[in-house]
Amino acid sequence: MTPQNPIETIVLRTLTLTWPFYAFGALYVVGPVLAWLLGAVALVVLYLGPAVRDDMRATGSIPLIVWIWIAGMVMMLVALWVGHLDWGLGLKKTIKSSIGWAKGWALLALFPLIGAVLPIRREVLVRGQCIIGLWTLILAPILLIAPHIGLPERIFTSPLKTVGGPGPEYFSVYFFTWDPATWTPRWQFYAPWSPFAALLGVIMLLFALEDRCVKWRSIGVAAGLLMILASKSRMGLVGVVACTIGPRMMPLILRGWAWQAVSGLVASLAVFGTAALATASDFVAAFKGARADSTRVRATLQRIASERWQNDAFWFGHGTVHPGSHAVEYMPIGSHHTWFGLLFVKGLVGLVSLLIPFVWQTALTMIDAARSKRGALPMGIMMTFTLLSFGENIEIEAYLLWPALMMLGIHAREMDGVPRNALATG
């Protein structure tokens, strides 16, 4: 995989250096810097047009879906300012939160913009993810053996934490962590915690399945599966099945025989429906019971966030997360769920600001996945984001999701009809 322009070189080298960046606790800094740097380049090449060198010219105008992402994230900033004004949080906290927006929510618009405008091929991102997978497999033996030979959980916390962030775990380097519920080791690889690492593994697997080279595809799939299994995350196990099979089943909705098969299956529920429902209920109960403490804490956080949103700050939220009590193991109210977190922090305005572009993007990927293989990876990404949004705050993890976000922009460009050979010729 040879980059065809300086932008592809930057993207591929940044992906290749993921583990070295993690070793210095720098990943939380790299993501936003890359977003704003390449975002500025995108605006410059759009403005200069033909004056830009051939291999770096914009691939076309900004697609509609990217404009929707931009509008949504700008509204998110407005909701933040209004919420801070409503609650009298002061100028200092407003500036700090605005910087947080620039390192989080803004990335959800910047990376699709970069992918849609700059001449970056999807093959570069696919191979870059497989290279991360190779690093992961090389380092896996020492990571997996670490708890059994007495190595510490955390190696160190980077001085880069002084730049500010959600917490020290974003700048810390770990071998593994102990699960407080079972006192068994879990691995988070280059993510700040294990459940997020599992869904990063799902994304790596989705990318790897598109690599044309059998060797690199095998490496990426193996590394993705390792991240999913070693993290011991329930969401990861769901994602590896749903997000890989779902997009590849979409073409069936255009096949008449598939609808006939579904009709027959629905009709059979009259006979087997009760047993199927009981089996499904047992599975859900076992799924939740696998990590009962985690399920309880998350459910309590969601209930508190919902009640306080409705009673205290319906339109623009509370402006920021609030400390939680012992009942939620001191987890902040407004965390561990993107949608309930948005309602609590930014109110209904914030929720709608994300919901509209999120649903629009998902619909586009589903339509394209039904029509061609091109849409399988973007749809799998959106399915993974959906899973992630129900267990995490997606904005504070955008700094590691940037290849997937960039792919959404590339897909929007492809749907607008920009041929791949145009990227090679400028």
FENMO-V604055 format. One record per residue. N is the residue number from 1. RES is the residue in three letters. PSI is psi in degrees with one decimal (999 if undefined). OMEGA is omega in radians with two decimals (* if undefined). D_FIRST is the distance of its C-alpha to the first C-alpha in Angstrom with 2 decimals. Layout:
N/RES/PSI/OMEGA/D_FIRST ; N/RES/PSI/OMEGA/D_FIRST
This chain:
1/MET/107.2/-3.12/0.00 ; 2/THR/119.8/3.09/3.79 ; 3/PRO/142.7/-3.09/6.54 ; 4/GLN/-1.8/3.11/9.31 ; 5/ASN/167.1/-3.10/12.18 ; 6/PRO/-30.9/-3.12/13.77 ; 7/ILE/-45.5/3.09/14.00 ; 8/GLU/-35.3/3.10/10.35 ; 9/THR/-45.0/3.12/10.33 ; 10/ILE/-45.9/-3.11/13.41 ; 11/VAL/-48.6/-3.09/12.30 ; 12/LEU/-40.6/-3.14/9.25 ; 13/ARG/-34.9/3.09/11.57 ; 14/THR/-42.5/3.08/14.43 ; 15/LEU/-44.3/-3.11/13.00 ; 16/THR/-32.8/-3.08/12.08 ; 17/LEU/16.7/-3.12/15.65 ; 18/THR/-50.2/-3.12/17.43 ; 19/TRP/-43.6/3.04/19.46 ; 20/PRO/-40.1/3.07/20.42 ; 21/PHE/-41.9/3.12/21.53 ; 22/TYR/-38.1/-3.13/23.49 ; 23/ALA/-23.8/3.09/25.06 ; 24/PHE/6.4/-3.13/26.62 ; 25/GLY/32.2/-3.00/27.59 ; 26/ALA/-1.8/-3.03/25.62 ; 27/LEU/-37.2/-3.11/23.63 ; 28/TYR/-23.4/3.10/26.51 ; 29/VAL/-38.7/-3.05/26.36 ; 30/VAL/-44.4/-3.08/22.63 ; 31/GLY/-57.2/3.12/22.43 ; 32/PRO/-38.6/3.12/25.27 ; 33/VAL/-44.6/3.11/24.38 ; 34/LEU/-41.1/-3.12/20.89 ; 35/ALA/-50.1/-3.07/22.66 ; 36/TRP/-32.8/3.10/25.34 ; 37/LEU/-53.9/-3.12/23.29 ; 38/LEU/-28.6/3.05/20.78 ; 39/GLY/-41.4/3.08/23.76 ; 40/ALA/-39.6/3.09/25.67 ; 41/VAL/-41.8/3.14/22.92 ; 42/ALA/-43.7/3.13/22.94 ; 43/LEU/-37.5/-3.14/26.71 ; 44/VAL/-46.5/-3.10/26.68 ; 45/VAL/-30.1/3.04/24.42 ; 46/LEU/-40.6/-3.10/26.57 ; 47/TYR/-43.3/-3.06/29.67 ; 48/LEU/-27.4/3.08/28.78 ; 49/GLY/-123.9/-3.07/27.33 ; 50/PRO/-14.5/-3.13/27.17 ; 51/ALA/-16.2/-3.13/27.80 ; 52/VAL/147.0/3.11/24.21 ; 53/ARG/150.0/-2.96/21.80 ; 54/ASP/-43.3/-3.02/20.18 ; 55/ASP/1.3/3.13/16.56 ; 56/MET/10.0/-3.14/17.96 ; 57/ARG/153.1/3.08/20.74 ; 58/ALA/142.1/-3.09/21.58 ; 59/THR/-3.8/-3.13/20.49 ; 60/GLY/-169.0/3.09/24.09 ; 61/SER/169.9/-3.13/26.92 ; 62/ILE/123.0/3.14/26.87 ; 63/PRO/156.9/-3.11/27.22 ; 64/LEU/-43.2/-3.09/30.49 ; 65/ILE/-33.0/3.11/29.12 ; 66/VAL/-40.3/3.04/27.52 ; 67/TRP/-37.6/3.14/30.94 ; 68/ILE/-40.3/3.06/32.51 ; 69/TRP/-42.6/-3.14/30.35 ; 70/ILE/-46.8/3.14/31.29 ; 71/ALA/-42.2/3.14/34.95 ; 72/GLY/-42.3/-3.11/35.00 ; 73/MET/-29.7/3.02/33.65 ; 74/VAL/-42.0/3.08/36.08 ; 75/MET/-31.7/3.09/38.88 ; 76/MET/-39.3/3.12/37.80 ; 77/LEU/-39.8/3.10/38.49 ; 78/VAL/-44.4/3.11/41.81 ; 79/ALA/-38.6/3.10/42.79 ; 80/LEU/-47.3/-3.12/42.05 ; 81/TRP/-43.7/-3.13/44.33 ; 82/VAL/-41.9/3.11/47.09 ; 83/GLY/-40.9/3.11/47.01 ; 84/HIS/-37.2/3.09/47.38 ; 85/LEU/-43.7/-3.13/50.24 ; 86/ASP/-39.4/-3.05/51.95 ; 87/TRP/6.2/3.07/52.01 ; 88/GLY/45.7/-3.06/52.74 ; 89/LEU/-9.7/3.04/49.85 ; 90/GLY/160.1/-3.07/50.14 ; 91/LEU/-40.9/-3.09/48.04 ; 92/LYS/-46.9/-3.13/46.41 ; 93/LYS/-33.5/3.11/45.09 ; 94/THR/-43.0/3.10/44.08 ; 95/ILE/-43.1/3.13/41.96 ; 96/LYS/-43.6/3.14/40.39 ; 97/SER/-33.9/3.10/39.62 ; 98/SER/-37.3/3.05/38.21 ; 99/ILE/-39.0/3.06/35.77 ; 100/GLY/-39.9/3.07/34.93 ; 101/TRP/-41.9/-3.12/34.30 ; 102/ALA/-24.7/3.12/31.89 ; 103/LYS/-4.7/-3.08/29.93 ; 104/GLY/-85.9/-3.07/30.18 ; 105/TRP/-38.0/-3.10/31.25 ; 106/ALA/-31.1/-3.12/29.85 ; 107/LEU/-26.6/3.13/26.27 ; 108/LEU/-17.3/3.04/26.83 ; 109/ALA/-36.9/-3.05/27.22 ; 110/LEU/-45.9/-3.08/24.97 ; 111/PHE/-39.8/2.98/21.62 ; 112/PRO/-36.8/3.08/22.31 ; 113/LEU/-45.2/-3.14/23.38 ; 114/ILE/-47.3/-3.13/20.18 ; 115/GLY/-33.4/-3.09/18.07 ; 116/ALA/-30.9/-2.99/20.58 ; 117/VAL/-42.8/-3.04/21.00 ; 118/LEU/151.1/-3.09/17.97 ; 119/PRO/77.9/3.12/15.10 ; 120/ILE/124.6/3.13/12.53 ; 121/ARG/146.2/3.11/10.71 ; 122/ARG/-28.0/3.13/11.42 ; 123/GLU/-30.7/3.13/8.09 ; 124/VAL/-43.9/3.12/7.02 ; 125/LEU/-38.8/3.13/10.25 ; 126/VAL/-48.9/-3.13/10.00 ; 127/ARG/-36.8/3.11/7.19 ; 128/GLY/-40.9/3.11/9.10 ; 129/GLN/-38.1/3.12/12.22 ; 130/CYS/-33.2/3.08/11.37 ; 131/ILE/-40.4/3.02/10.80 ; 132/ILE/-40.0/3.11/14.17 ; 133/GLY/-38.4/3.10/15.46 ; 134/LEU/-45.4/3.05/14.85 ; 135/TRP/-44.4/-3.09/16.79 ; 136/THR/-44.7/-3.13/19.37 ; 137/LEU/-35.8/3.12/20.01 ; 138/ILE/-41.2/-3.10/20.41 ; 139/LEU/-14.1/-3.05/22.88 ; 140/ALA/-42.8/-3.10/24.59 ; 141/PRO/-46.0/-3.12/27.27 ; 142/ILE/-35.1/3.11/28.75 ; 143/LEU/-44.0/-3.06/28.67 ; 144/LEU/-30.6/-3.12/30.35 ; 145/ILE/-14.8/-3.03/32.94 ; 146/ALA/-49.0/-3.11/33.80 ; 147/PRO/-19.1/-3.08/36.69 ; 148/HIS/-10.5/3.13/38.20 ; 149/ILE/13.8/3.02/38.51 ; 150/GLY/14.9/3.09/39.92 ; 151/LEU/151.2/-3.10/37.06 ; 152/PRO/160.3/3.08/37.55 ; 153/GLU/-59.2/-3.07/35.91 ; 154/ARG/133.2/3.13/34.86 ; 155/ILE/-52.5/3.08/33.62 ; 156/PHE/167.4/3.03/34.26 ; 157/THR/127.2/-3.04/34.17 ; 158/SER/143.9/3.02/32.38 ; 159/PRO/-15.2/3.12/34.60 ; 160/LEU/-10.3/3.11/32.22 ; 161/LYS/-16.9/3.13/34.35 ; 162/THR/-17.1/3.11/36.66 ; 163/VAL/-14.3/3.11/34.46 ; 164/GLY/145.1/-3.14/35.75 ; 165/GLY/-179.9/-3.11/34.37 ; 166/PRO/-27.5/-3.12/35.61 ; 167/GLY/167.2/-3.10/36.35 ; 168/PRO/-22.8/-3.12/35.68 ; 169/GLU/-21.4/3.12/33.54 ; 170/TYR/-15.5/-3.12/30.71 ; 171/PHE/8.8/-3.10/30.74 ; 172/SER/152.0/3.13/31.62 ; 173/VAL/126.6/-3.04/29.70 ; 174/TYR/148.8/2.84/30.85 ; 175/PHE/-45.0/-3.08/30.80 ; 176/PHE/178.5/2.98/32.42 ; 177/THR/154.5/3.07/35.35 ; 178/TRP/132.7/3.07/38.59 ; 179/ASP/116.6/-3.08/39.45 ; 180/PRO/-21.7/-3.12/42.93 ; 181/ALA/-39.8/-3.07/44.07 ; 182/THR/-8.8/-3.09/43.46 ; 183/TRP/44.2/3.02/42.87 ; 184/THR/154.2/-3.09/39.85 ; 185/PRO/145.3/2.99/36.47 ; 186/ARG/151.9/-3.09/33.60 ; 187/TRP/137.8/3.12/30.10 ; 188/GLN/-1.2/3.08/28.27 ; 189/PHE/-119.4/-3.10/25.18 ; 190/TYR/12.7/3.08/23.83 ; 191/ALA/163.4/-3.14/25.98 ; 192/PRO/-19.4/3.07/29.54 ; 193/TRP/166.7/-2.94/31.15 ; 194/SER/-48.0/-3.12/30.64 ; 195/PRO/-37.6/3.10/30.97 ; 196/PHE/-37.6/3.11/28.25 ; 197/ALA/-36.2/3.13/25.98 ; 198/ALA/-43.9/-3.13/26.68 ; 199/LEU/-27.0/2.95/25.54 ; 200/LEU/-34.9/3.06/22.37 ; 201/GLY/-38.9/3.09/21.90 ; 202/VAL/-44.7/3.13/22.59 ; 203/ILE/-41.9/3.10/19.98 ; 204/MET/-42.5/3.14/17.34 ; 205/LEU/-42.0/3.13/18.55 ; 206/LEU/-44.2/3.10/18.47 ; 207/PHE/-45.6/-3.06/14.82 ; 208/ALA/-34.4/-3.13/14.00 ; 209/LEU/-16.0/3.13/16.15 ; 210/GLU/-6.6/-3.12/13.85 ; 211/ASP/131.9/-3.08/10.78 ; 212/ARG/-19.3/3.14/11.06 ; 213/CYS/123.0/-3.08/10.38 ; 214/VAL/-39.6/-3.12/13.84 ; 215/LYS/-51.8/-3.12/13.17 ; 216/TRP/-36.4/3.10/10.97 ; 217/ARG/-42.5/3.13/13.34 ; 218/SER/-40.7/3.12/16.25 ; 219/ILE/-47.3/-3.13/15.31 ; 220/GLY/-42.4/3.13/15.00 ; 221/VAL/-43.9/-3.14/18.20 ; 222/ALA/-43.4/-3.14/20.05 ; 223/ALA/-40.9/3.11/19.41 ; 224/GLY/-45.2/3.12/20.40 ; 225/LEU/-38.7/3.10/23.51 ; 226/LEU/-45.2/-3.14/24.39 ; 227/MET/-39.3/-3.13/24.41 ; 228/ILE/-46.8/-3.06/26.54 ; 229/LEU/-41.9/-3.09/29.00 ; 230/ALA/-24.5/3.12/29.39 ; 231/SER/-20.8/3.12/30.09 ; 232/LYS/43.6/-3.11/32.99 ; 233/SER/133.8/3.10/32.69 ; 234/ARG/-40.0/3.13/34.44 ; 235/MET/-36.9/3.13/32.24 ; 236/GLY/-40.3/3.13/29.16 ; 237/LEU/-39.3/3.07/30.88 ; 238/VAL/-43.7/-3.08/31.80 ; 239/GLY/-39.4/-3.07/28.34 ; 240/VAL/-27.6/3.10/26.56 ; 241/VAL/-55.7/-3.02/28.93 ; 242/ALA/-43.7/-2.99/29.59 ; 243/CYS/-14.5/3.06/26.21 ; 244/THR/-40.3/-3.10/24.43 ; 245/ILE/-40.8/-3.06/27.33 ; 246/GLY/-54.7/-3.13/28.78 ; 247/PRO/-32.3/-3.11/26.12 ; 248/ARG/-11.2/3.05/25.90 ; 249/MET/-13.3/-3.05/29.69 ; 250/MET/-37.7/3.12/29.89 ; 251/PRO/-19.9/-3.12/29.92 ; 252/LEU/-23.2/-3.11/33.13 ; 253/ILE/-13.6/3.09/35.05 ; 254/LEU/6.1/-3.14/35.02 ; 255/ARG/127.6/-3.12/36.48 ; 256/GLY/-39.5/-3.11/40.27 ; 257/TRP/-29.3/3.12/40.49 ; 258/ALA/-40.6/3.10/38.55 ; 259/TRP/-36.8/3.09/41.19 ; 260/GLN/-39.5/3.12/43.92 ; 261/ALA/-40.3/3.11/42.50 ; 262/VAL/-40.2/3.12/42.39 ; 263/SER/-42.1/3.10/45.97 ; 264/GLY/-38.3/3.13/47.08 ; 265/LEU/-43.1/3.12/45.48 ; 266/VAL/-41.9/3.13/47.20 ; 267/ALA/-35.4/-3.13/50.47 ; 268/SER/-17.3/3.13/50.21 ; 269/LEU/-22.3/3.08/50.13 ; 270/ALA/-28.6/-3.14/53.85 ; 271/VAL/-45.3/-3.01/54.34 ; 272/PHE/2.3/-3.02/51.60 ; 273/GLY/-43.5/-3.10/50.91 ; 274/THR/-45.3/3.14/53.08 ; 275/ALA/-40.0/3.12/51.55 ; 276/ALA/-41.0/3.12/47.99 ; 277/LEU/-41.8/3.12/48.87 ; 278/ALA/-40.6/3.12/50.40 ; 279/THR/-42.9/3.12/47.37 ; 280/ALA/-40.9/3.12/45.06 ; 281/SER/-41.6/3.11/47.44 ; 282/ASP/-39.3/3.13/47.47 ; 283/PHE/-44.7/3.14/43.67 ; 284/VAL/-42.7/3.14/43.50 ; 285/ALA/-42.1/3.11/46.25 ; 286/ALA/-37.4/3.12/44.54 ; 287/PHE/-46.5/3.12/41.22 ; 288/LYS/-36.3/-3.11/43.04 ; 289/GLY/-17.3/3.14/45.14 ; 290/ALA/-32.6/3.06/42.21 ; 291/ARG/71.3/-2.99/41.99 ; 292/ALA/-39.6/-3.13/45.33 ; 293/ASP/-42.6/3.12/45.53 ; 294/SER/-42.7/3.11/42.20 ; 295/THR/-41.8/-3.12/43.26 ; 296/ARG/-44.6/-3.13/46.60 ; 297/VAL/-44.6/-3.13/45.24 ; 298/ARG/-42.4/3.14/42.76 ; 299/ALA/-39.6/3.13/45.52 ; 300/THR/-41.7/3.08/47.92 ; 301/LEU/-43.2/-3.13/45.50 ; 302/GLN/-41.5/-3.13/44.95 ; 303/ARG/-44.4/3.14/48.70 ; 304/ILE/-44.3/-3.14/49.60 ; 305/ALA/-42.8/-3.13/46.93 ; 306/SER/-45.1/-3.11/48.18 ; 307/GLU/-44.0/-3.10/51.83 ; 308/ARG/-29.9/3.05/51.48 ; 309/TRP/-48.9/-3.10/49.38 ; 310/GLN/-36.4/-3.04/52.09 ; 311/ASN/-29.4/-2.96/54.95 ; 312/ASP/-39.7/-2.94/53.75 ; 313/ALA/75.5/-2.99/51.02 ; 314/PHE/-46.1/-2.98/50.35 ; 315/TRP/-46.1/-3.01/48.66 ; 316/PHE/6.8/3.01/46.71 ; 317/GLY/-169.3/-3.07/46.70 ; 318/HIS/-3.7/3.10/47.52 ; 319/GLY/-29.5/-3.12/44.96 ; 320/THR/163.7/3.07/43.53 ; 321/VAL/156.4/3.12/43.43 ; 322/HIS/149.3/3.12/46.67 ; 323/PRO/141.3/3.10/47.35 ; 324/GLY/165.0/-3.11/48.05 ; 325/SER/-175.2/3.10/50.97 ; 326/HIS/-30.0/-3.10/51.41 ; 327/ALA/-26.9/3.12/51.34 ; 328/VAL/26.2/3.11/47.57 ; 329/GLU/35.1/3.07/47.00 ; 330/TYR/19.6/3.03/46.84 ; 331/MET/141.8/-3.11/43.63 ; 332/PRO/140.2/3.03/43.63 ; 333/ILE/126.1/-3.06/45.01 ; 334/GLY/5.0/3.12/42.28 ; 335/SER/171.9/3.05/39.49 ; 336/HIS/16.1/3.06/37.83 ; 337/HIS/117.3/-3.07/37.70 ; 338/THR/-45.1/-2.99/36.01 ; 339/TRP/-46.7/3.06/38.67 ; 340/PHE/-34.6/3.09/41.77 ; 341/GLY/-40.7/3.10/40.38 ; 342/LEU/-43.4/3.13/40.04 ; 343/LEU/-41.6/-3.11/43.58 ; 344/PHE/-45.3/-3.01/44.94 ; 345/VAL/-40.8/-3.03/43.14 ; 346/LYS/5.9/3.03/42.77 ; 347/GLY/-166.1/-3.10/45.11 ; 348/LEU/-34.9/3.12/44.92 ; 349/VAL/-43.9/3.12/43.39 ; 350/GLY/-41.5/3.13/40.40 ; 351/LEU/-48.5/-3.13/40.02 ; 352/VAL/-34.0/-3.14/40.08 ; 353/SER/-30.8/3.07/37.63 ; 354/LEU/-38.2/-3.02/34.94 ; 355/LEU/-43.3/-3.08/36.28 ; 356/ILE/-55.2/3.12/36.08 ; 357/PRO/-33.3/-3.12/32.38 ; 358/PHE/-49.0/-3.14/31.50 ; 359/VAL/-41.2/3.13/33.48 ; 360/TRP/-47.1/3.13/32.37 ; 361/GLN/-41.9/3.13/28.66 ; 362/THR/-43.9/3.14/29.38 ; 363/ALA/-42.7/3.12/31.38 ; 364/LEU/-43.9/-3.11/28.69 ; 365/THR/-36.5/3.12/26.10 ; 366/MET/-42.3/3.12/28.80 ; 367/ILE/-43.9/-3.10/29.78 ; 368/ASP/-34.1/3.10/26.30 ; 369/ALA/-33.0/3.10/25.66 ; 370/ALA/-28.1/-3.07/28.90 ; 371/ARG/-32.5/-3.06/27.90 ; 372/SER/163.8/3.11/24.30 ; 373/LYS/-20.4/-3.12/21.50 ; 374/ARG/-31.0/-3.07/19.70 ; 375/GLY/-4.4/-3.06/22.17 ; 376/ALA/-47.8/-3.13/21.84 ; 377/LEU/-49.6/3.11/19.30 ; 378/PRO/-38.8/3.11/21.18 ; 379/MET/-41.9/3.08/24.46 ; 380/GLY/-38.4/3.10/23.50 ; 381/ILE/-46.3/-3.13/22.61 ; 382/MET/-34.9/3.06/26.00 ; 383/MET/-40.3/3.10/27.79 ; 384/THR/-42.3/3.08/26.38 ; 385/PHE/-38.3/3.13/27.48 ; 386/THR/-47.2/3.07/30.86 ; 387/LEU/-45.2/-3.12/31.29 ; 388/LEU/-38.9/-3.07/30.29 ; 389/SER/-22.9/-3.14/32.80 ; 390/PHE/-3.5/3.12/35.63 ; 391/GLY/-9.2/-3.09/35.23 ; 392/GLU/170.0/2.97/33.64 ; 393/ASN/106.4/-2.94/33.74 ; 394/ILE/-28.5/-3.05/30.43 ; 395/GLU/-33.6/-3.12/30.71 ; 396/ILE/-3.2/3.11/30.81 ; 397/GLU/4.3/-3.12/27.63 ; 398/ALA/-25.0/-3.10/25.59 ; 399/TYR/-20.5/3.06/24.10 ; 400/LEU/-13.1/-3.12/22.07 ; 401/LEU/4.6/-2.98/21.66 ; 402/TRP/-35.8/3.10/19.80 ; 403/PRO/-37.7/3.12/16.43 ; 404/ALA/-41.5/3.11/18.74 ; 405/LEU/-39.9/3.10/20.87 ; 406/MET/-37.4/3.10/18.10 ; 407/MET/-35.6/3.09/17.09 ; 408/LEU/-38.5/3.08/20.77 ; 409/GLY/-41.8/3.10/20.65 ; 410/ILE/-41.4/3.13/17.71 ; 411/HIS/-39.9/3.09/19.77 ; 412/ALA/-39.4/3.09/22.85 ; 413/ARG/-42.1/3.13/21.27 ; 414/GLU/-38.9/3.12/20.29 ; 415/MET/-25.0/3.07/23.86 ; 416/ASP/-3.4/3.00/25.21 ; 417/GLY/16.5/3.09/23.84 ; 418/VAL/113.9/-3.11/21.05 ; 419/PRO/151.5/-3.12/19.07 ; 420/ARG/-35.7/-3.11/15.29 ; 421/ASN/-15.7/3.08/15.60 ; 422/ALA/-28.3/3.13/17.61 ; 423/LEU/-31.7/-3.13/14.70 ; 424/ALA/-30.6/-3.08/13.28 ; 425/THR/-13.3/-3.08/16.82 ; 426/GLY/999/*/18.24
